[in-house]
Amino acid sequence: MDSGGVATPALAARPLRLEPFRALMLAPGRIGAHASARAFARPYHDVVERFAAWQRSGQVREDDDAALYLHEYTASGVTVRGLVGALDLTRTTSQPHEAAVYPHEGVHPARAAELADRMAAMALNPAPILLTHRAPATLRALLREIRRATADHQFTDRSGQYHRVWAIRSPDELVAIAGMLEDTHAVIADGHHRYAAYGHLRTTHPELAPATDAGLAMLVDQDDTPLYLGAIHRILHGLRFGDLEDLGPPLGPDEAVAALAPDVLVITDGHSWATLPVPRVGDRLGVERLHEDVLPHLARSPSSIGYAHSVDDALRAVARRRGLAVLMPAPEFGDVLHVVERGRLLPEKATSFQPKPSVGVLIRSLRAAPGAHD
């Protein structure tokens, strides 16, 4: 996975540590607004000035004291909760069994460097990366007790997401949480390039140290309020049915989609439909078989590969431009965890963890160190 301009992010070593920080938060009326999301996206030359203007006009609040935060958000009827803190990056390892955080995709170094420069210019981690893990029952029970109190912040944002946020500052609770997280194995659900950018910041922007010893992260318990794990379908531009071997007999659309399984992919050009068996070899997933065993051995390679998050989007893609849609099964979280614990990375865009929280609920400044008492 290190070839072709794609690299493996550094592995943060155990124990996993989420440090308290002083959160910045946009005004509820700004969270979820398209203008707010665009403010942190490219082009970003005016982000610093825009954010400063929001601060001057009272549309950004900053906590007086550092905390860990329990953030609960509900989108389209799905509720997700996670601990938000400054993820300690000072210890790294090359050994998967020693890792606290597992990437499941490679990253493009140039993009990670660009994101690092953007965060340095803003002096902010504008949004947490999403990590997911299987929390111990003791942590789940403690967070349940914390949720019995009235939330420090409770609102519905402009996009319709409903948020509740609790600030955790009790020394006893912070010590207890730290102990419960020591053996955590967390998988990056969203934010691989931002995670890599955190490491890049440490080496290229010493003027922001020691704040760059950590990066903003949200740790979600996949056994409590799981992120939905969806498939990302492939569009093989320029290919036709005759370019693929070992296809099953022609099927109707409904019959083909019903046959989709971990070891069966579905191929369509929008008119014809067939299955492509990818029998499991060892512990490799269907998406690995496709990219490592099927595509490299085609007599003619696709001119490019596109991606679609729904069957309808995949069908629209092949209607606009000649090609084949490869409908993929949704991976299971346990399978993804199994892959990364063995030191492997999945092909690019192998997973889609949803829903993601709106940008602006919790922001971390890089003007101060991440310690519990700043």
C-alpha positions as CSV (number, residue, x, y, z in Angstrom):
1,M,0.0,0.0,0.0
2,D,3.0,2.2,0.1
3,S,3.4,2.3,-3.7
4,G,1.8,4.6,-6.1
5,G,1.9,7.7,-3.9
6,V,-0.1,6.0,-1.1
7,A,1.4,5.6,2.4
8,T,0.6,4.0,5.7
9,P,0.0,6.6,8.5
10,A,2.1,6.3,11.6
11,L,0.6,4.0,14.3
12,A,-0.1,5.7,17.6
13,A,1.0,3.3,20.3
14,R,-0.9,2.1,23.3
15,P,-2.0,3.1,25.8
16,L,-4.6,5.2,24.1
17,R,-4.8,8.6,25.8
18,L,-7.5,11.2,25.2
19,E,-6.5,14.4,27.0
20,P,-8.8,17.2,28.1
21,F,-8.8,20.4,26.1
22,R,-10.5,23.8,26.1
23,A,-13.2,23.5,23.4
24,L,-14.2,26.1,21.0
25,M,-17.8,25.8,19.7
26,L,-19.6,27.7,17.0
27,A,-22.9,29.2,17.8
28,P,-25.7,26.7,17.2
29,G,-27.1,28.8,14.4
30,R,-23.8,28.4,12.5
31,I,-23.4,24.6,13.1
32,G,-24.7,22.6,10.2
33,A,-24.9,25.6,7.9
34,H,-23.4,25.3,4.4
35,A,-21.5,28.5,4.8
36,S,-19.8,27.2,8.0
37,A,-18.8,23.9,6.4
38,R,-17.4,25.8,3.4
39,A,-15.4,28.0,5.7
40,F,-13.2,25.0,6.7
41,A,-13.0,23.6,3.2
42,R,-10.9,24.6,0.1
43,P,-10.3,27.3,-1.0
44,Y,-9.3,28.2,2.5
45,H,-7.2,31.4,2.1
46,D,-9.7,33.4,4.1
47,V,-10.6,30.9,6.8
48,V,-8.4,32.6,9.4
49,E,-10.0,36.0,8.9
50,R,-13.5,34.6,8.7
51,F,-13.1,32.6,12.0
52,A,-11.6,35.7,13.7
53,A,-14.7,37.7,12.6
54,W,-16.9,35.0,14.1
55,Q,-15.0,35.3,17.3
56,R,-15.3,39.0,17.4
57,S,-19.0,38.9,16.8
58,G,-19.6,36.3,19.6
59,Q,-20.4,33.4,17.3
60,V,-17.6,31.3,18.8
61,R,-17.5,30.4,22.5
62,E,-14.5,29.0,24.3
63,D,-14.6,27.0,27.5
64,D,-12.8,28.5,30.5
65,D,-11.5,25.1,31.7
66,A,-10.3,22.0,29.9
67,A,-12.5,18.9,29.7
68,L,-13.1,15.7,28.0
69,Y,-16.5,15.9,26.2
70,L,-19.2,13.3,25.8
71,H,-20.9,14.3,22.5
72,E,-24.2,12.7,21.5
73,Y,-25.7,13.5,18.1
74,T,-28.8,12.2,16.3
75,A,-29.1,12.3,12.5
76,S,-32.0,10.8,10.6
77,G,-33.1,8.8,13.6
78,V,-29.6,7.4,14.3
79,T,-28.0,8.4,17.6
80,V,-24.2,8.2,18.0
81,R,-22.2,9.0,21.2
82,G,-18.5,9.4,21.7
83,L,-15.8,10.8,23.9
84,V,-14.0,13.8,22.4
85,G,-10.5,14.7,23.5
86,A,-7.0,15.5,22.4
87,L,-5.5,12.2,21.1
88,D,-1.9,11.8,22.4
89,L,0.5,11.2,19.4
90,T,3.8,11.3,21.3
91,R,4.3,7.5,21.2
92,T,4.3,5.6,17.9
93,T,5.0,2.0,16.9
94,S,5.6,0.0,13.8
95,Q,4.1,-3.1,15.4
96,P,0.3,-3.6,14.9
97,H,-0.1,-5.5,18.2
98,E,1.3,-2.4,20.0
99,A,-1.0,0.1,18.3
100,A,-3.8,2.0,19.9
101,V,-5.1,3.5,16.7
102,Y,-5.4,1.5,13.5
103,P,-5.9,3.1,10.0
104,H,-7.7,0.9,7.6
105,E,-6.8,2.9,4.4
106,G,-3.6,4.4,3.1
107,V,-3.2,8.1,2.7
108,H,-1.7,10.4,0.0
109,P,1.2,12.2,1.7
110,A,0.7,15.4,-0.3
111,R,-2.9,15.7,0.8
112,A,-1.9,15.1,4.4
113,A,0.8,17.8,4.2
114,E,-1.8,20.2,2.7
115,L,-4.2,19.6,5.5
116,A,-1.4,20.1,8.1
117,D,-0.6,23.4,6.5
118,R,-4.2,24.4,6.6
119,M,-4.6,23.5,10.3
120,A,-1.3,25.4,11.1
121,A,-2.7,28.5,9.3
122,M,-5.9,28.3,11.2
123,A,-4.1,27.2,14.4
124,L,-7.1,24.8,14.8
125,N,-8.1,21.2,14.7
126,P,-11.5,22.2,13.1
127,A,-13.2,18.8,13.6
128,P,-12.4,15.5,15.3
129,I,-11.4,12.5,13.4
130,L,-13.8,9.6,14.1
131,L,-12.4,6.5,15.9
132,T,-14.5,3.5,16.8
133,H,-13.9,0.8,19.3
134,R,-15.5,-1.8,21.5
135,A,-15.6,-0.2,24.9
136,P,-15.4,-2.1,28.2
137,A,-18.7,-2.4,30.1
138,T,-17.2,-0.3,32.9
139,L,-16.7,2.7,30.6
140,R,-20.2,2.3,29.2
141,A,-21.6,2.3,32.7
142,L,-19.6,5.4,33.7
143,L,-20.8,7.4,30.7
144,R,-24.3,6.3,31.4
145,E,-24.0,7.9,34.8
146,I,-22.6,11.1,33.3
147,R,-25.6,11.3,30.9
148,R,-28.0,11.4,33.9
149,A,-26.9,15.0,34.4
150,T,-28.3,17.8,32.3
151,A,-26.2,18.3,29.2
152,D,-24.0,21.4,29.2
153,H,-25.1,22.1,25.6
154,Q,-28.3,20.9,23.9
155,F,-29.5,22.1,20.5
156,T,-30.6,21.2,17.0
157,D,-28.2,22.6,14.3
158,R,-29.0,24.0,10.9
159,S,-28.8,20.6,9.2
160,G,-31.3,19.0,11.6
161,Q,-28.8,17.1,13.8
162,Y,-29.7,17.1,17.4
163,H,-26.7,17.5,19.8
164,R,-26.1,17.0,23.5
165,V,-22.7,17.7,25.0
166,W,-21.5,17.0,28.5
167,A,-18.1,18.4,29.8
168,I,-16.3,15.9,32.0
169,R,-13.9,17.7,34.4
170,S,-14.2,15.6,37.6
171,P,-10.6,14.4,38.4
172,D,-12.0,11.0,39.6
173,E,-13.9,10.5,36.4
174,L,-11.0,11.6,34.2
175,V,-8.7,9.2,36.0
176,A,-11.2,6.4,35.7
177,I,-11.7,7.0,32.0
178,A,-8.0,7.1,31.3
179,G,-7.6,3.7,33.0
180,M,-10.5,2.2,31.0
181,L,-9.0,3.3,27.7
182,E,-5.5,2.0,28.2
183,D,-6.1,-1.3,26.3
184,T,-8.3,0.2,23.6
185,H,-7.8,-0.8,20.0
186,A,-9.5,1.9,18.0
187,V,-10.1,2.0,14.2
188,I,-10.1,5.2,12.2
189,A,-13.7,5.4,10.8
190,D,-13.3,8.8,9.2
191,G,-10.4,11.2,8.9
192,H,-7.4,9.2,7.7
193,H,-5.8,12.2,6.0
194,R,-6.4,14.4,9.0
195,Y,-4.9,11.8,11.3
196,A,-1.8,11.7,9.1
197,A,-1.8,15.5,9.0
198,Y,-1.6,15.5,12.9
199,G,1.7,13.7,12.6
200,H,2.9,16.0,9.9
201,L,2.1,19.0,12.0
202,R,4.4,17.7,14.8
203,T,7.4,17.7,12.5
204,T,6.8,20.7,10.2
205,H,5.3,23.3,12.5
206,P,7.4,23.4,15.7
207,E,6.1,26.9,16.4
208,L,2.8,25.3,17.5
209,A,4.4,22.8,19.9
210,P,3.4,21.3,22.3
211,A,-0.2,21.5,21.1
212,T,0.8,19.4,18.1
213,D,1.6,16.5,20.4
214,A,-2.1,15.7,20.1
215,G,-5.0,15.8,17.6
216,L,-8.7,16.2,18.0
217,A,-10.5,12.8,18.0
218,M,-14.0,11.4,18.8
219,L,-14.0,7.8,20.2
220,V,-17.3,6.0,19.5
221,D,-18.3,2.7,21.1
222,Q,-19.4,0.5,18.2
223,D,-21.2,-1.8,20.6
224,D,-23.3,1.0,22.2
225,T,-24.2,3.5,19.5
226,P,-22.6,2.0,16.4
227,L,-21.8,4.0,13.3
228,Y,-23.5,2.5,10.3
229,L,-21.0,0.7,8.0
230,G,-22.0,1.0,4.4
231,A,-20.5,-0.2,1.1
232,I,-18.8,2.0,-1.5
233,H,-19.4,0.7,-5.0
234,R,-16.9,0.8,-7.8
235,I,-17.3,2.3,-11.3
236,L,-14.8,0.7,-13.8
237,H,-14.8,3.4,-16.5
238,G,-14.2,2.1,-20.1
239,L,-14.9,-1.6,-19.4
240,R,-17.6,-3.9,-20.8
241,F,-18.9,-7.2,-19.7
242,G,-16.5,-9.0,-22.1
243,D,-13.6,-7.6,-20.2
244,L,-14.4,-9.6,-17.1
245,E,-14.0,-13.4,-16.7
246,D,-15.9,-15.9,-14.5
247,L,-19.1,-14.0,-14.5
248,G,-22.3,-15.8,-13.6
249,P,-25.3,-16.2,-16.0
250,P,-27.3,-13.1,-16.8
251,L,-29.8,-12.1,-14.1
252,G,-32.6,-9.6,-13.6
253,P,-31.7,-6.5,-11.5
254,D,-33.6,-7.7,-8.4
255,E,-32.2,-11.2,-8.6
256,A,-28.7,-9.9,-9.0
257,V,-28.9,-7.5,-6.1
258,A,-30.4,-10.2,-3.9
259,A,-27.3,-12.4,-4.6
260,L,-24.9,-9.8,-3.3
261,A,-22.9,-11.4,-0.5
262,P,-19.4,-11.1,1.2
263,D,-18.1,-13.5,-1.5
264,V,-20.4,-12.4,-4.4
265,L,-20.2,-9.0,-6.2
266,V,-22.7,-7.7,-8.7
267,I,-21.7,-6.3,-12.1
268,T,-24.0,-4.1,-14.2
269,D,-23.7,-1.6,-17.1
270,G,-27.1,-0.4,-16.3
271,H,-28.8,-2.8,-18.8
272,S,-27.3,-6.2,-18.2
273,W,-26.7,-7.7,-14.7
274,A,-24.5,-10.6,-13.5
275,T,-22.7,-11.8,-10.5
276,L,-18.9,-12.1,-10.0
277,P,-17.9,-14.7,-7.4
278,V,-14.9,-13.8,-5.3
279,P,-14.5,-16.9,-3.0
280,R,-12.9,-16.1,0.3
281,V,-9.2,-16.9,0.4
282,G,-7.9,-16.9,3.9
283,D,-9.2,-13.8,5.8
284,R,-9.2,-11.5,2.8
285,L,-12.4,-9.5,2.1
286,G,-14.3,-9.2,-1.1
287,V,-12.9,-5.7,-1.7
288,E,-9.4,-7.0,-1.3
289,R,-10.0,-9.8,-3.8
290,L,-11.4,-7.4,-6.3
291,H,-8.5,-5.0,-6.2
292,E,-5.7,-7.5,-5.6
293,D,-6.8,-10.6,-7.6
294,V,-9.4,-9.5,-10.2
295,L,-8.5,-6.1,-11.5
296,P,-4.7,-6.5,-11.9
297,H,-5.3,-9.6,-14.1
298,L,-7.7,-8.1,-16.6
299,A,-6.5,-8.0,-20.2
300,R,-7.6,-4.4,-20.3
301,S,-7.5,-2.1,-17.3
302,P,-10.3,0.4,-16.6
303,S,-9.4,4.0,-17.7
304,S,-10.2,5.1,-14.2
305,I,-12.1,4.0,-11.1
306,G,-14.9,5.9,-9.6
307,Y,-16.9,5.5,-6.4
308,A,-20.6,5.6,-5.5
309,H,-22.3,5.4,-2.1
310,S,-25.6,4.0,-3.4
311,V,-26.8,1.7,-6.1
312,D,-28.7,4.6,-7.7
313,D,-25.6,6.7,-7.8
314,A,-23.7,3.8,-9.4
315,L,-26.4,3.4,-12.1
316,R,-26.3,7.1,-12.8
317,A,-22.6,7.0,-13.2
318,V,-22.6,4.2,-15.9
319,A,-25.6,5.9,-17.6
320,R,-23.4,9.1,-18.0
321,R,-20.3,7.4,-19.1
322,R,-19.6,3.9,-20.4
323,G,-18.3,1.5,-17.8
324,L,-19.3,-1.2,-15.4
325,A,-20.6,-0.7,-11.9
326,V,-19.4,-3.2,-9.3
327,L,-21.8,-3.4,-6.4
328,M,-20.0,-4.2,-3.2
329,P,-21.3,-5.8,0.0
330,A,-21.1,-3.7,3.2
331,P,-18.2,-5.0,5.3
332,E,-18.7,-5.9,8.9
333,F,-16.9,-4.0,11.6
334,G,-15.4,-7.2,13.0
335,D,-13.9,-8.0,9.6
336,V,-12.4,-4.5,9.3
337,L,-10.9,-4.8,12.8
338,H,-9.5,-8.3,12.0
339,V,-7.8,-6.9,8.9
340,V,-6.1,-4.0,10.6
341,E,-5.0,-5.9,13.7
342,R,-3.0,-8.1,11.3
343,G,-1.2,-5.1,9.8
344,R,-3.1,-4.9,6.5
345,L,-4.8,-1.9,4.9
346,L,-7.9,-2.1,2.8
347,P,-8.1,-0.6,-0.7
348,E,-9.0,3.1,-0.9
349,K,-12.7,3.9,-0.1
350,A,-13.5,0.4,1.1
351,T,-15.8,1.6,3.9
352,S,-18.4,4.3,4.6
353,F,-19.0,5.0,8.3
354,Q,-22.1,7.1,8.9
355,P,-23.5,9.4,10.2
356,K,-20.8,11.9,10.8
357,P,-21.3,14.9,13.2
358,S,-21.7,18.4,11.9
359,V,-18.6,20.5,11.8
360,G,-18.3,23.1,14.5
361,V,-19.7,21.4,17.6
362,L,-16.2,20.9,19.1
363,I,-13.1,22.6,17.8
364,R,-9.6,22.5,19.3
365,S,-7.2,25.5,19.3
366,L,-3.5,24.9,18.6
367,R,-2.6,28.0,20.6
368,A,-2.4,26.1,23.8
369,A,-1.0,22.7,25.0
370,P,-3.6,19.9,25.4
371,G,-3.0,19.3,29.2
372,A,-5.9,19.0,31.6
373,H,-5.3,22.3,33.3
374,D,-4.8,24.9,30.5
